[in-house]
Amino acid sequence: MTENTNHPTIGDIGKALETWARPGWAQSYDNVGLQVGDARRTVGRALIALDLTPAVLDEAKQHEATLIITHHPLLFTPLRSVTADGFVSSLALRLAEAGIALYSIHTNLDAAPGGVSFALAELLSLHDARFLDVFDEAAPAPDQPDTQAGLGAVGRLAAPMTLRAFLQHVAERLQAGSLRYTGDPEAVVETVAVCGGSGSSFTPLALKAGADAYVTADVTYHKFFDVLDLEGRPRMALIDAGHYETEAVTEGLLQQWLSHRFPTVEWRRTATRTSPIETFVPGEDSV
Ligand SMILES: [Zn+2]
């Protein structure tokens, strides 16, 4: 073997990530860590993406990356076979054939200090961000504040603005083609709660935290009613900015964290927008 010893192994990278985003913090349904590949292989080039798609795999091949790190795991349920049939199975086969490893850091990164929701809070220029829901566990030692884990984040805008202006701000920062929301466009927004991805179950916590607006994704019709008072007026704005749009920030977060710790590896953020969802705006594309 004549592998470059300046390069870390996949195992080294996984171990470092897991000191930040502990696997024990992942939700019980989740499947985090090395999904495909040999942990002993070294890595010189790696690609970071929210999801693994055929386009991301092609991009990894093009850049001769031997590792792909995704937020969303490819493998959730056990595979009975690894064949060219089926979206998940064929991607797993193509990874193995190409000698490209896949590592996923999902709900354990959502829960980590400085994780997904904190990156989202920073992207929206929120100050003094703290967890929306702190995990019930031993209080961190004062010299180890980074051992606290939780989900979502709540912080404050530097200056209050109307909900109308805030919606514009969110759409611009998240590059969202549209936003679904409940709220009064003239209401004042200063305290903002966020949760990247499907966070509508935290709506009561966002209300309790005194948020003027809660930015998350995958909000179903009936969940929007949860923010209305007895007269049907919104107590807080609830904004569904899209799953991909609220989590794409994860790619940059991982790239920054990994570049700092493993400077000999070329960490590339995917150029692929992996969301399968498009927004149709009537009148824009006149045929
Ligand atoms: Zn997600």
Residues whose N, C-alpha, C, O or C-beta is under 5 A from the ligand:
A	BS01	ZN	G197 E247
